[in-house]
Amino acid sequence: MPRSKKGKRGRGVKNGLKGESAASDDELMSDILSHYSSASESTSVLEEGTGGEQVDEQTAQEETEDKLKLCIDNLMDKSAKTRLAALESLRLAFSSKVLYDFLTERRLTVSDCLERSLKKGSGEEQAAAATVFILLCVQLGGGDEAEEGFKILRPVLTAILNDNSASIVARQSCARALGMCCYVSAAEDGEDLIKSLALLESMFMSSYPNREGTLPTPKPGSSGLHGAALQAWSLLVTLCPASRLTELLDLHLPKLQACLQSSDVNYRIAVGETIALLVELGRDIDEDFEVEDSESLCECLKSLATDGNKHRAKNDRRKQRSIFREVLHYIENEDFTEEKIRFGIESVYIDSWMRRRIYDAFKEILESGVRHHLQFNPLLRDIFGLGAPLILDASVKANKITRFEKHLFNSAAFKARTKQRNKVRDKRADVM
């Protein structure tokens, strides 16, 4: 999945409106969402008929950008409440719209503000800043600008993640940020990849059983941190060359199997999905790949797939059974339940554990905006092999390709990009 890097632009300009806001922080956030909602409705569908007034998109865009500039300015406010409100407004805006042109000119200003929040803010502010930084990297499209920002903020994210006295929610957010930002902005840098993998490993490996095979008693909140680190790590594993993958499989698969007995349902699910992903990657390397003590693994998976423990919440039991049925079917029969994601007039097919891990990572950060980004964000379209964004006009609708043809195209493009990237990574096997 090679992603072309955009040429470097000029250094960012510190744009931002000075002075006091006439509206409250809540009103500002509401206004931004309202503008993005109306702009999305007016541009994402083909208007029919000749009656009615045309929306002045240029005016709406200018008004929205003015509000975003004010949010950026508010990131430097002395009030923690104002900064938090600004971070939340930017999170909602960045996840719901593609803003490359707007952010390219202001990326250094935004990065500086996020760095300040990460260094000096409360745990809640640190968590919010790390999340906005992920979205900034996604917005910048994985080019030189995003890579530059990641190199600047990676030491700060690392420091918070390693700080046992830091807020758990902040550490979880920083773990996700290290995984996502490394994936989208520095994936072609072998040194960044190996450092991020090692750091994330150090987080979740503390959940591994001791020499006697006993799982440690989790500290309050630690299971959430372990799960976030494991999911971020598994995303980066999809970038590893075959030589590195073999080492990771030997090291982690046996330990992860033991973690299926964890007392935390969300961590058990993260472990199960990671096991399925690692097995899939192992089978991609060697079609005869087999899991050590597969009978024991399958018995454990069957138990989790039929768990009726009344002490667990009903929704937790349902979610666990569903996930582990899928994992079990894949381990036993290589059977994966395909999912189709529709957006606009297009669809993307999730037909492998690797593809699901990548999609879920973007869905977690973009939330309901993931479909908009699949439709218009060149980074996501490149990752999923969708090509350039479609021009929505009558001729495109009239010549829409069949669902099967699109499925073949998406799958072929995704696999071709993966193979091409793996060739590049294999040349760096000695670095890994």
N, C-alpha and C positions, 0 to 999 in steps of 0.2 A: 504493500500500500504506500508507494512513494508519494510524498507530498512536495510539490515544487515550492521553493521558498520565494517569497515576494522580495523584490529589491528593497534595500533600505531607503526609508524616507528621511527627510530632514528631522532634526531633533525636535521633540515636542515643544509646543508653546503652552505656557501656563495660562490657559484661557479659563475664565470664571468670572461671574458677575459679582462685584463687590457691593457691600451695603446690606441692609436688613431685608429679610423676606416679608412680603405683605401677608402671606398666608402661613398657616401653621404647617408643621412637618407632615401631619396626617393629610392635610388638604393637598400639599405638594405631591405626595405619593399618589393620592387618588387622581390628581390631574394628569400625572404622567401615564398612569395605567389607562385612563380614559382616552388620552391621545393615541397611545399605542394600539388600543383596541379599535378605535375608529380608523386609524391609518391602515391597520392590518386588514380590516373588512373591506376597505376601499381599494386595496392593491392586490389582495390575494385571490379574488374571484373576478370573473369576466362580467362586466356590467351589461345587462340586457335592456333593450328598449331604447327609445330616444327621448322620453320625457324625463323631467326632474333636473335639478341643478347639479352640476358636476362639483365634486368635492375639490376644494383648493388644496391639493396635496402639498404644494410648496409652503403655503402659510402654516399648515398643520405641522410640517416638518420643522420649520423655523421655531414655532412656539415650543415644540417638544425639546428641541436642542437647547433653547434658552433655559428650560426647566432642568435639563440635565446638567448644564453648566452651573446652575445654582446648587444642585446636589453636590457636584465636585467641589465647589467653593465651601460648602457646608462640611465637607470632610476635614477641613482645617479649623472648624469652630472649637472654642474652648469647652463647650457643653458636650458631655458624653452622650446625652439623649439626642442632641441634634446630629452628632456624628453617626449614631446608630440608625437614626431615621434615614439619613442620607445613604448609608450602606444598603439598607433594605430597599430604598427606591431604586438604586443602581442595580441591585440584584434582580429586581423584577423587570426593569427595562432591558438589561443585558440578556436576560433569558428569553424575552418575548420578541426581540427584533435584532436584525443584523445591522451593526453600527460601525463597520470597519472604517469608513471614511472619517466619521466623527471622532472615533477614538484614536486613530493613527496620529492625529495632530496633538492629542492630549495624553498619550500613553505614559509619558514620563511624569506628568503632573499626577495622574491617577496612581501610578506605581509608588511615587514618593509618599502620597497620602496613605496608601495601604500599608506601606512599610512603617510609617509612624504609628498607625493603629495597631499593627502587629507587635511593635516594640513596647508601646506605652499604654495600650488600651486594656480594658478588663477582659476577662475570659470570653464574655459574650461578644465584645467588639473584635477580639482576635479571631474568633470563629467566623464572624460575618465578613471580616476583611479577607480571610483566606478563601472563602467561598466566592467573593467578588473577584479575587485575583484569578481563580480558575476560569470564571466567565470572561475576564479580560483576555486571557490567553486564547480561549475559544473564539472570541470575537476577532482577535488579530490574525487568526487563521494559521497558526503554527509557523509563521514566517520568522524572519530575523528579528522583528520587533518583539514577538512573544518570547523568543529564545533569550534576547537581551534582558527582558524583564525577569525571566525565570532565574537566570544566573545571579541577578541582583538580590532577589528575594529568597532564593533557596537556602542560604545560610540562616536567615531569620526563621523560616519554616522549620528547618532542622533543629534549631535551638529550642523552639517551643515543644516540638515533638519529643525531644530528649529530656525535657524538664519535668521531672516527676511531681514537682510542686505546682505546675501549671494546671489550668482548668482542663478537665477531661474533654469537655465539648470543644475547646480550642485545639487540643491535641488531635482529636478525631478529624476536625476540619483540616488541620495541617497535613495529616496523613493522606487524606483525599487529594489535597492540593498538590502534594509532592508526586503522587501517582499520575493524576490527570495532566498536570503541567509538564511533567517529564514526557508523557506520552505525546502531547500535541506540539510541544515546542522544542524539545531537545532529544527526540527519539533517535536521531541519527548520531548522537554523541555517545560513544560507548562508555566513556568515563562517567558521564552523568547518569546513565542507565544503571551501571553497576553500583554506584554509590547509593542511588535511590532504592534499588533492590535490597542492598545490604541493610540500610537503615530501617526499611519497612519490615524486613525479616526479624530484626532485633526486637521489634515491638510484639509481633504475634507469637514468636517462638517461646516467649515466657509462659504461654498457655500449654506448651507441650508437656507430656508426661515425664516424670523423673526416671532415674535408672531402674527403680522398682516397678515402673509402669503406671504409677499413680498420678492422676491429674492434680495440679495445684489448686488450692481453694482460691477462686477469683476474688480480687479486691473490688470494692464498689465501683462500678463504672468501667472496670478493666475489660470486660467482655465486649463492650461497644467499641473501645479503642482497638482491641485485637481484631474485631471484625472489619473495621474501617481500614486498618493496615493490611489485612489479608486481601481484601478486595482491591485495594490500590496496587498491591504487589502482583496479584494475579493478572491485572490489566497490563502491567509492564512485562510480565512473563511472555505475553503474546508477541513481544518484540525480540525475544532472545534467539540467538542462533542455536542450531541443533546441538552443538557441542556443549553449550551451557545448559540447555534444557535437560540433557541426559543427567548431568550432575544434580540439578534441582529435583528431578523425579526421584532419584535414588535417595536423596536427603530428606525430602519432605513428605512423600506419599505415605510411608509407614507411620510417621508422627501424626499426620493429619487424620489418618484412620482412627487413631486413639481419641482425637479431639471430637469425634462424632458423639462421644459420651458426655460432652460438655453440658452443664446445667442450664446454659442460656440458649433459648431456641433460635434466636437470630444468628448467634455465632455458629450453632450447629448447621444451620442452613448455608451460611457463607462457606463453611468447611466443605459441606457436601457438593456445592457448586464448584468449588475450587478443585476438588478431587476429580470431578467429571471433566473439567477443563484440562487438567494435567494428563489424565488418561487419553483424552482426545489428541493432545499435542504429542504424547508418546506414540500413539498409533499413526500419527502423520509422519513421524520419523521412521518408525518400523512397524509395518503392518502386522507383524507377529508379536507386538508388544503385549505383555501380560502383567497384570497387577499381582504383586507378591501377596500370597495368602488371599486370593480372590474369593474363596468360599466364605471365609470369615467376614470379609468386607460386605459381600452380598447378604449374608445373614443379618448383619448390623443394619444395612440399608432397608431390608424387608421389615425389620422391627420398627424402624423410624417411619416407614411408609404406611404402617398399620397401627401406629401408636394411638391408643384410646385413653391415655392417662387423664382421668377426670380432674386432676390437680392443675392441669394446664388450661389456659384460656381456650375457648372453642375456636376462635379465629387462628390462634397459634397452632393448634392441632391440625386444622384444615390446611393451613399454609405449609406446615411441615410435611404432611402426608403427600400433598401435591408435588412438592419439589423432590422429595426423596423417591417417589414413584418414577419421576422422570430420570433421576440419576441412576436408579436401579436398572431401568429399561436400557439405558445407554451402556452401562457397564456390562450387562449380560448380552445384549443383542445389537449394540451400536445403533439403537433406535432413538432418534431425536425428534421431539415434537416441534414441528416447524410453526413459526408465527409470522404473520404478515402485518406490517405496519403501513397504513395508508396515510398519505399526506397529499393534498391537492389532487391531481389526477394520476399520481405516481404511487408506487408501493416499493417497500424494501422487505426482503425476506430474511428472517432470522432463522438460519438452518444449521447452526452449529453452536457449540458451547463458547467458542472463541468469539463468534459474531455476537452472541447474546451478552457476553461479558463487556464487550466494547459498547454495545447499544445501551445496556443498563447503566454503564458509567456516565454516559452523556445524558440519559434520561434522568438520572438522580440529580444532576446539577442543573439541567435545563427545565426539568419538570414538564409542565404542559406546553412549554415553548419548543420542545424537541422536534415536533412536526414542522414548525415554521423554519427551524434551522436546517432540517433535512431538505426542505424545499428550496432554501435560498442561501445557506451558508456554504461556500465552496469547500471549506475544511471537511465538514461532515459528508458532503456529497462525494468528495474525493476518497475519504476513508471507506465509504460504502459502495464505491464504484458506480456512482449515479451520473457522472459527467457534469457538464456545466448546467446551471439552473435553466429550466425550461422557460420559454417565452409563452405566456398564456394568451393565445389568440385563437381565432376560429379555425385556422388551418391546422394548428397543433391538435385541437380536439377532434377534428375530422379524421386525422391520420394517426390516432392513438394506437400504439401497438398492443397486441394481445397480452393477456396476463402471463401466459406461458412464455412468450418471447421475452417479456420483461424479466421474468424469473431467471431464465437462462442467461440473459445479459448481465443481470446483477451478480449472479453467482460466479460467472466466468470472470467478470471484471474484478471482483473481490479476490478470487483465488489467484488471478494473474498478478495483482498488485502485491499480495502476500508473498508469492514466490519470488518476485523481483526484489522485494525488500530483504527476504531471507538470503538471497545470493549476496547482497551487499553486506549483511551481517556476518555471514559465514567467512568473509574475507577478513573480518575483525575478530575471529575466534580467539586469537592469541591475546587480544586485549581483554576479552571477557574472562 
